[in-house]
């Protein structure tokens, strides 16, 4: 008996390897994928402006990285005792304006340089709803808990989404002619918009993305949304808020991503690295025992051998930990 639907996931001809630099941008689900990749030592840079949800915010920030836009005092506003910027997440907000600008501009420059040499760009779109300042109609990426009357809420049409993303993709491909782009739609439900409104929002994103990737040999689609909503299709795969996919769901999605978008040789390397990372995270009850000392010695040797064989993968933190703990005890 079949317990879930089959889904056709198209793999790129060239898959992701450990020698590739991966740039990730978009909603909070971006950080699920990015976090897993980072944990197993892929080279990544994710969300240099913080989490972004709608296509206009993603496109605006992506173009700003290409141009290496540097922000000034006139780009900040003061609210709730903090200096803030409408294009950046609250993680960049701060008490001192100079420090806020320094952090933002350092991140802009880092993104500019990283994107120039990246082999992959992964974009996760979360919502078609765009928020705009009521007076100027300028789109914002984050509302920073400002009063609701400061904003107007707009459901982007498919044409508006395609236009924003298409312009950004053209600029990305001109800036970096080797980059390949993977689009995905976040399975996180934006229920505050309403159930029907959330479905309309997701449907517009899906249609817009597919109108971009159809016929392109540089743009791909990974169906994270469909894997959770249509394949798993069960509330047991959501957190208690019934909105965010839980660990089991995100692990299922990441495994599908691995199977279809990562090179088989790199998958084998992932498995070896995962063992070393798990050993690194292990917290012993009795660290001074001979058994634990043997454990540390074994994994320090494995990590050093792996590092020597693959010098482009950084296991320095793990090696230092294994050696230091074995010496200390």
C-alpha positions in Angstrom: 0.0 0.0 0.0 1.3 3.4 -0.9 1.4 5.8 2.0 2.2 9.0 0.2 2.1 10.5 -3.3 5.1 10.3 -5.7 6.6 13.6 -6.8 8.8 14.2 -9.8 11.8 16.2 -8.9 14.0 17.3 -11.8 17.7 17.2 -11.0 20.2 19.6 -12.6 22.8 18.1 -15.0 25.5 19.6 -12.8 25.0 19.0 -9.1 26.3 20.8 -6.0 29.7 19.7 -4.7 31.9 20.6 -1.8 34.0 22.8 -4.0 31.0 25.1 -4.7 30.1 28.3 -3.0 26.4 28.5 -2.2 24.5 31.8 -1.6 21.0 31.4 0.0 18.4 34.1 0.2 14.8 34.4 1.3 12.4 33.2 4.0 13.0 31.4 7.3 12.9 28.1 5.5 16.0 29.2 3.6 17.8 28.9 7.0 16.6 25.4 7.5 18.3 24.3 4.2 21.3 26.6 4.8 21.8 25.5 8.4 21.9 21.8 7.3 24.4 22.6 4.6 26.5 24.6 6.9 26.5 21.9 9.6 28.0 19.5 7.2 30.7 22.0 6.1 29.4 23.3 2.7 30.6 26.8 1.9 27.5 29.0 2.3 26.5 32.6 2.8 22.8 33.0 3.8 20.5 36.0 4.2 23.0 38.9 4.4 20.1 41.2 5.1 18.3 38.8 7.4 15.1 36.9 6.6 13.2 38.1 3.5 9.7 36.9 2.6 8.3 38.5 -0.5 9.7 38.6 -4.1 10.1 42.4 -4.1 12.2 42.4 -1.0 14.3 39.5 -2.3 14.8 41.1 -5.6 15.6 44.6 -4.1 18.2 43.2 -1.7 19.8 40.9 -4.3 20.3 43.8 -6.7 21.8 45.8 -3.8 24.4 43.1 -3.3 25.4 43.1 -6.9 25.8 46.9 -6.8 27.4 46.7 -3.4 25.1 49.4 -2.2 26.4 51.2 0.9 23.9 52.7 3.3 24.1 56.1 5.0 22.4 57.8 7.9 19.5 59.0 5.6 18.7 55.3 5.1 18.0 54.7 8.8 15.0 55.7 10.9 14.7 55.8 14.7 11.9 53.7 16.3 11.5 51.9 19.7 14.9 53.3 20.9 16.7 51.7 18.0 18.1 52.7 14.6 16.7 50.6 11.9 16.5 50.1 8.1 13.5 49.0 6.1 15.5 46.6 3.9 17.1 44.8 6.8 15.9 42.4 9.5 15.8 43.6 13.1 19.0 41.6 13.8 20.8 44.7 12.3 19.0 47.2 14.5 20.9 48.9 17.3 21.3 51.7 19.7 24.2 53.3 17.9 23.5 54.5 14.3 27.2 54.2 13.3 27.4 50.6 14.5 24.2 49.7 12.6 25.6 51.2 9.4 28.9 49.5 9.9 27.2 46.1 10.3 24.9 46.6 7.3 27.7 47.8 5.0 30.1 45.1 6.0 27.4 42.5 5.2 26.6 44.2 1.9 30.3 44.0 0.9 30.6 40.4 2.0 27.5 39.5 0.0 28.9 41.4 -3.1 32.2 39.5 -3.0 30.7 36.1 -2.3 28.0 36.4 -4.9 30.6 37.2 -7.6 32.2 33.8 -7.2 29.2 31.6 -6.1 28.3 28.6 -8.1 24.7 28.4 -6.7 22.0 30.8 -5.6 19.1 29.3 -3.7 16.1 31.5 -3.3 13.2 30.6 -1.1 10.1 32.7 -1.4 7.6 32.9 1.5 4.7 35.1 0.6 3.2 37.2 -2.3 2.1 39.9 0.3 4.3 43.0 0.1 4.2 45.7 2.7 4.7 49.3 1.6 5.0 52.6 3.5 1.6 54.3 3.3 3.0 57.7 2.4 5.7 56.9 -0.1 4.5 53.5 -1.3 8.1 52.3 -1.0 8.2 48.5 -0.3 9.7 47.3 3.0 11.3 44.0 3.9 10.6 44.3 7.6 8.0 46.3 9.5 10.1 46.5 12.7 6.9 46.5 14.9 6.0 50.0 13.6 2.3 51.0 13.9 0.1 49.2 11.4 -1.2 52.4 9.9 2.3 53.2 8.6 1.9 50.5 6.0 -0.3 49.3 3.1 -0.5 45.6 2.4 -0.4 44.5 -1.2 -0.9 41.1 -2.8 1.5 41.0 -5.7 0.1 39.9 -9.0 1.9 37.1 -10.9 3.0 39.7 -13.4 4.5 42.0 -10.7 6.3 39.0 -9.2 7.7 37.8 -12.5 8.8 41.4 -13.4 10.7 41.9 -10.1 12.4 38.5 -10.2 13.2 38.5 -13.9 15.0 41.8 -13.6 17.0 40.6 -10.6 17.9 37.3 -12.4 19.1 39.2 -15.4 21.4 41.3 -13.2 22.7 38.2 -11.3 23.5 36.3 -14.5 25.3 39.3 -15.9 27.3 39.8 -12.7 28.2 36.1 -12.4 27.9 34.2 -15.6 28.6 30.8 -14.1 25.9 30.9 -11.3 23.0 28.5 -11.3 19.8 29.4 -9.5 17.4 27.2 -7.5 14.0 28.5 -6.6 11.8 27.0 -3.9 8.6 28.0 -2.1 8.5 27.9 1.7 6.1 25.4 3.1 5.6 27.6 6.2 2.0 28.7 6.3 1.3 32.5 6.7 -2.0 31.9 8.5 -2.1 35.5 9.8 -3.0 36.4 6.3 -5.9 33.9 6.4 -6.0 30.3 5.1 -7.5 31.2 1.7 -5.2 34.3 1.3 -2.2 32.1 2.2 -3.1 29.7 -0.6 -3.6 32.5 -3.1 -0.2 33.9 -2.1 1.6 30.6 -2.5 -0.2 29.8 -5.8 1.0 33.1 -7.3 4.6 32.4 -6.2 4.5 28.9 -7.8 3.1 30.2 -11.1 5.5 33.1 -11.2 8.6 31.0 -10.5 7.6 28.4 -13.1 7.1 31.0 -15.8 10.7 32.1 -15.1 12.3 28.6 -15.1 10.4 27.1 -18.1 12.9 26.9 -20.9 15.9 28.1 -18.9 19.0 25.9 -18.4 20.2 28.0 -15.5 17.1 28.2 -13.3 15.7 25.2 -11.4 12.9 24.4 -9.0 13.0 22.4 -5.8 9.5 21.5 -4.6 9.9 22.1 -0.8 6.3 23.4 -0.6 4.8 20.4 -2.4 6.9 17.9 -0.4 5.4 19.1 2.9 1.9 20.1 1.7 1.2 17.3 -0.8 3.5 14.4 0.0 3.7 14.5 3.9 0.3 16.1 4.1 -0.2 15.6 7.9 -0.3 17.9 10.9 2.1 15.6 12.8 4.8 17.1 10.5 4.2 20.6 11.9 5.2 22.3 15.2 2.6 23.0 17.8 1.7 26.2 16.0 0.5 24.1 13.0 2.4 26.6 10.8 6.1 25.7 10.8 7.3 22.3 9.6 8.9 20.3 12.4 12.3 18.6 12.5 10.9 15.4 10.8 9.5 17.4 7.9 12.6 19.6 7.4 14.8 16.5 7.5 12.6 14.8 4.9 12.8 17.8 2.7 16.5 18.2 3.1 17.1 14.5 2.3 15.1 15.0 -0.9 17.2 18.1 -1.7 20.4 16.0 -1.1 19.2 13.2 -3.3 18.4 15.4 -6.3 20.7 18.4 -6.1 24.0 17.2 -4.5 26.6 15.2 -6.3 26.8 11.5 -5.2 30.5 11.9 -4.3 29.7 14.8 -2.0 26.8 12.9 -0.4 29.4 10.2 0.6 31.6 13.0 2.1 28.6 14.4 3.9 28.0 11.1 5.7 31.6 11.1 6.9 31.5 14.7 8.0 28.2 14.1 9.8 29.8 11.4 11.9 32.6 13.8 12.9 30.1 16.6 13.7 27.9 14.3 15.8 31.0 13.2 17.8 31.9 16.9 18.2 28.5 17.6 19.7 28.6 14.6 22.0 28.6 15.5 25.7 30.1 12.7 27.9 28.9 11.9 31.4 32.4 10.7 32.4 35.0 12.6 30.2 38.0 11.2 32.1 37.3 7.5 31.3 39.6 5.5 29.1 36.6 4.8 26.8 36.0 8.5 26.2 39.7 9.2 25.7 39.8 6.5 23.0 36.7 8.0 21.5 38.4 11.5 21.3 41.6 9.9 19.9 39.7 8.0 17.2 37.8 11.0 16.0 40.7 13.4 16.1 42.5 11.0 13.8 39.5 10.6 11.5 39.0 14.4 11.3 42.7 15.1 10.6 42.8 12.4 7.9 39.7 13.9 6.3 41.1 17.4 6.5 44.3 16.3 4.9 42.5 14.6 2.1 40.1 17.5 1.6 41.9 20.7 2.6 39.1 22.9 1.2 36.8 21.7 4.0 37.4 23.3 7.4 37.3 20.9 10.3 39.6 23.0 12.4 37.1 23.6 15.2 36.4 19.9 15.5 40.0 18.8 15.4 41.0 21.4 18.1 38.1 20.2 20.3 39.1 16.6 20.1 42.8 17.3 20.7 42.2 19.7 23.6 39.7 17.5 25.4 42.0 14.5 25.2 44.9 16.5 26.5 42.9 18.1 29.3 41.6 14.8 30.6 
